[in-house]
């Protein structure tokens, strides 16, 4: 099981930079960069809520579940 982060795609669709989104959401650029690049093991619901509010999207637009067990 793997969770894939699609934040970069949603940000590109909305034409918003990492710095602008970080400022509007109230988190550090570095932390948002790690989230965008999938280098985190978790995300707070408060942060996810702020990102979704700012990008006008649903959590499912940012998070994707991929079955990586090899079973179909």
Steps between C-alpha positions, in 0.01 A plus 500: 500500500631844412363850524608725214495876546372697201545845652737606221236426237227692683734794556588507130131487404431795732816684388622561854863491607634307795593822680159658448315190620728460802439861600123475458482167688738615772769234478869518417607473136723205587218306662268562208778397261540170686126445483490587129783257426360216709783511754268486803346212688195693616307823474286673761132535418528870585769540233306292247188706571690828448652376172163378369334826602762708322508283186121452501534124470418179683755284686451236231635745244829507690522145639482181296512141625692251285506128578863403475468144635500350151159344555209582276 
